[in-house]
Amino acid sequence: MNDEVIEVECPTCGNTVVWGQQSPYRPFCSKRCQLIDLGEWADEEKRIPSDKQVTDSDDWSEIQH
């Protein structure tokens, strides 16, 4: 069995997080950091880049056809 400890950086605050069952919010260090990240996505502060400009109404019109 591999006993190598993998550590990652929390994407919200930068703290070190052990990647394993002892860190239930991984890659985040805490529930707080996880919720901050979720809120940023919900407020559209974070986005996945795209070349195409699509609005919600464009998406709906494609489904209707």
Secondary structure as the mmCIF struct_conf table of DSSP 4:
data_model
#
loop_
_struct_conf.conf_type_id
_struct_conf.id
_struct_conf.beg_label_comp_id
_struct_conf.beg_label_asym_id
_struct_conf.beg_label_seq_id
_struct_conf.end_label_comp_id
_struct_conf.end_label_asym_id
_struct_conf.end_label_seq_id
HELX_LH_PP_P HELX_LH_PP_P1 GLU A 4 ILE A 6
STRN STRN1 GLU A 7 GLU A 9
TURN_TY1_P TURN_TY1_P1 PRO A 11 CYS A 13
STRN STRN2 THR A 16 VAL A 18
BEND BEND1 GLY A 20 GLY A 20
TURN_TY1_P TURN_TY1_P2 GLN A 21 GLN A 22
TURN_TY1_P TURN_TY1_P3 PRO A 24 PRO A 27
BEND BEND2 PHE A 28 SER A 30
HELX_RH_AL_P HELX_RH_AL_P1 LYS A 31 ALA A 42
TURN_TY1_P TURN_TY1_P4 ASP A 43 GLU A 44
BEND BEND3 GLU A 45 LYS A 46
BEND BEND4 ASP A 51 LYS A 52
HELX_RH_AL_P HELX_RH_AL_P2 ASP A 56 GLN A 64
#
